[in-house]
Amino acid sequence: MRLILGLATTLLITGCGSSSELSAQEKRNNFDACKIEFLKQIPVNRYENAPSIYDKQAEEGCSVLLTANKDEAEQFISPTPSLEPEKPKVTFEQVCEKIRKAAYAHNEFDTDDDSDDLYDRWYARIRSYFSEAASLMRSMDGNYDSLIADAESASTNARGVNSGRLLVTEERLYAACKISEDAVWKDFDKWLG
């Protein structure tokens, strides 16, 4: 592969003239050939997961060819892709933050709001937090299947702490995050004044 790249680059670099300077078009051709060869080294599925990262690596690695003279271009060593950077790991605390928001969702609504869809919006908000928690847990290392199932159930059925009818799945999620129903009620009482 490197031999082919070396030959292709040498053919592009050498051109017809004997001058040590390359034309702007020759420099651009060398740069484009370098990028193509760089991207060929990346498995398709990895490239599809992070195209902008690999495109940026290719441009940075090959950019020297945009200003290189003939001798520099001939001595140029082709860059190799680095591994895709790790995505930041989701922590259980981030999951619990979503579940905490579900527990305290009553704080998001104005007590003077007497519109007909208040409770629908309220429950939708609570359920969206459980849905987000399930999504976060799916990206975590470890076995969270049981809690994911609880969060998925709560994302379709939950009515919140202050409905007085907590689902068992909600209770398990609150317990996993050390969120006490009593503490939520006390905060609710404070909120009501």
For each residue, the residues with C-beta under 8 A, 3 or more apart:
1: 4 5 40 41
2: 5 6 78
3: 6 7
4: 1 7 8
5: 1 2 8 9 37 78
6: 2 3 9 10 78
7: 3 4 10 11
8: 4 5 11 12 33 37
9: 5 6 12 13 30 33 34 37 73 76 78
10: 6 7 13 14 74
11: 7 8 14
12: 8 9 15 26 29 30 33
13: 9 10 22 26 30 70 73 74
14: 10 11 70 74
15: 12 22 23 26 70
16:
17:
18:
19: 70
20: 69 70 71
21: 69 70
22: 13 15 26 27 30 68 69 70 73
23: 15 26 27
24: 27 28
25: 28 29
26: 12 13 15 22 23 29 30
27: 22 23 24 30 31 65 66 67 68 73
28: 24 25 31 32 66
29: 12 25 26 32 33
30: 9 12 13 22 26 27 33 34 65 68 73
31: 27 28 34 35 62 63 65 66
32: 28 29 35 36
33: 8 9 12 29 30 36 37
34: 9 30 31 37 38 58 61 62 65 76 78 79
35: 31 32 38 39 58 59 62
36: 32 33 39 40
37: 5 8 9 33 34 40 41 78
38: 34 35 41 42 57 58 61 62 78 79 80 81
39: 35 36 42 47 54 55 58
40: 1 36 37
41: 1 37 38 80 81
42: 38 39 46 47 54 81
43: 46 47
44: 47 48
45: 48 49
46: 42 43 49 50 54 84
47: 39 42 43 44 50 51 54
48: 44 45 51
49: 45 46 84
50: 46 47 53 54 84
51: 47 48 54 55
52: 55 56
53: 50 56 57 84 85
54: 39 42 46 47 50 51 57 58 81 84
55: 39 51 52 58 59
56: 52 53 59 60
57: 38 53 54 60 61 79 81 82
58: 34 35 38 39 54 55 61 62 79 81
59: 35 55 56 62 63
60: 56 57 63 79
61: 34 38 57 58 78 79
62: 31 34 35 38 58 59 65 66 79
63: 31 59 60 66
64: 67 68 72 76
65: 27 30 31 34 62 68 73 76
66: 27 28 31 62 63
67: 27 64
68: 22 27 30 64 65 72 73 76
69: 20 21 22 72 73
70: 13 14 15 19 20 21 22 73 74
71: 20 74 75
72: 64 68 69 75 76
73: 9 13 22 27 30 65 68 69 70 76
74: 10 13 14 70 71
75: 71 72
76: 9 34 64 65 68 72 73
77:
78: 2 5 6 9 34 37 38 61
79: 34 38 57 58 60 61 62
80: 38 41
81: 38 41 42 54 57 58
82: 57
83:
84: 46 49 50 53 54
85: 53
86: 89
87: 139
88:
89: 86 140 141
90: 94 95 136 137 139 140
91: 94 95 140
92: 95 96 140
93: 96 97
94: 90 91 97 98 136
95: 90 91 92 98 99 133 136 137 140 177
96: 92 93 99 100 176 177 178 179
97: 93 94 100 101
98: 94 95 101 102 129 130 132 133 136
99: 95 96 102 103 129 130 133 151 173 174 176 177 179
100: 96 97 103 104 177 179
101: 97 98 104 105 129
102: 98 99 105 126 127 129 130 133 154 158 160 170 173
103: 99 100 160 161 174 179 184
104: 100 101 107 184 187
105: 101 102 108 109 122 125 126 129 160
106: 109 122 160 161 162 188 191
107: 104 187 191
108: 105 122 125
109: 105 106 113 118 121 122
110: 113
111: 192
112:
113: 109 110 118
114: 118
115: 118
116:
117: 120 121
118: 109 113 114 115 121 122
119: 122 123
120: 117 123 124
121: 109 117 118 124 125
122: 105 106 108 109 118 119 125 126 160
123: 119 120 126 127 158 159 160
124: 120 121 127 128
125: 105 108 121 122 128 129
126: 102 105 122 123 129 130 158 159 160
127: 102 123 124 130 131 154 155 156 157 158
128: 124 125 131 132 155
129: 98 99 101 102 105 125 126 132 133
130: 98 99 102 126 127 133 134 151 152 154 155 158 170 173
131: 127 128 134 135 151 152 155
132: 98 128 129 135 136
133: 95 98 99 102 129 130 136 137 151 173
134: 130 131 137 138 148 151 152 155
135: 131 132 138 139
136: 90 94 95 98 132 133 139 140
137: 90 95 133 134 140 144 147 148 151
138: 134 135 144 148
139: 87 90 135 136
140: 89 90 91 92 95 136 137 144
141: 89
142:
143:
144: 137 138 140 147 148
145: 148 149
146: 149 150 172
147: 137 144 150 151 172 173 176
148: 134 137 138 144 145 151 152
149: 145 146 152 153 169
150: 146 147 153 154 169 170 172 173
151: 99 130 131 133 134 137 147 148 154 155 169 173
152: 130 131 134 148 149 155 156
153: 149 150 156 157 167 169
154: 102 127 130 150 151 157 158 167 169 170 173
155: 127 128 130 131 134 151 152 158
156: 127 152 153
157: 127 153 154 167 169
158: 102 123 126 127 130 154 155 167 169 170
159: 123 126 163 165 166 167
160: 102 103 105 106 122 123 126 163
161: 103 106 166 170 174 181 184 185 188
162: 106 184 185 188
163: 159 160 166
164:
165: 159
166: 159 161 163 170 171 174 181
167: 153 154 157 158 159 170 171
168: 171 172
169: 149 150 151 153 154 157 158 172 173
170: 102 130 150 154 158 161 166 167 173 174
171: 166 167 168 174 175 181
172: 146 147 150 168 169 175 176
173: 99 102 130 133 147 150 151 154 169 170 176 177
174: 99 103 161 166 170 171 177 179 180 181
175: 171 172 178 179
176: 96 99 147 172 173
177: 95 96 99 100 173 174
178: 96 175
179: 96 99 100 103 174 175 183 184
180: 174 183 184
181: 161 166 171 174 184 185
182: 185 186
183: 179 180 186 187
184: 103 104 161 162 179 180 181 187 188
185: 161 162 181 182 188 189
186: 182 183 189 190
187: 104 107 183 184 190 191
188: 106 161 162 184 185 191 192
189: 185 186 192
190: 186 187 193
191: 106 107 187 188
192: 111 188 189
193: 190
